[in-house]
């Protein structure tokens, strides 16, 4: 497995342990913003349909 693959797998295992409550909580920090502007976030992210069409064109599909 590549070095990148090993790092990704390690990260996924750490995230799973955190979610399952098995991780050492002292190793992690969770940042929760005071407020979220959901409308602004939605405007800044392209819709999946548009992204899918663009991705298909790039792949030649």
C-alpha positions in Angstrom: 0.0 0.0 0.0 1.2 3.5 -0.8 2.3 6.0 1.9 -0.8 8.1 1.1 -3.1 5.0 1.4 -1.6 4.1 4.8 -2.2 7.7 6.1 -5.8 7.7 4.8 -6.5 4.3 6.4 -5.0 5.4 9.7 -7.1 8.6 9.6 -10.3 6.6 9.0 -9.5 4.2 11.8 -8.9 7.1 14.2 -12.1 8.8 13.1 -14.0 5.5 13.7 -12.5 5.0 17.1 -13.5 8.6 18.0 -17.1 8.2 16.9 -17.4 4.8 18.7 -16.0 6.4 21.9 -12.9 4.2 22.0 -10.3 6.9 21.2 -8.2 8.8 23.7 -10.2 12.1 23.8 -7.1 14.1 24.8 -5.7 13.5 21.3 -8.5 15.3 19.5 -10.1 18.7 19.4 -13.6 19.3 18.1 -14.3 22.8 16.8 -17.9 23.9 17.0 -18.7 27.3 15.5 -20.9 29.7 17.4 -23.2 30.1 14.4 -23.6 28.8 10.9 -24.9 30.6 7.8 -26.4 27.6 6.1 -27.8 29.6 3.2 -24.4 31.0 2.4 -22.8 27.6 2.6 -25.4 26.2 0.2 -24.8 29.0 -2.3 -21.1 28.4 -2.3 -21.3 24.7 -3.0 -22.3 23.6 -6.5 -25.3 21.3 -6.7 -24.4 17.6 -7.2 -26.2 17.5 -10.5 -24.0 20.3 -11.9 -20.8 18.8 -10.4 -21.8 15.4 -11.9 -22.2 16.8 -15.3 -18.9 18.5 -15.2 -17.2 15.5 -13.9 -18.7 13.4 -16.7 -17.4 15.8 -19.3 -13.9 15.7 -17.8 -13.9 11.8 -17.8 -15.2 11.7 -21.3 -18.5 10.2 -20.3 
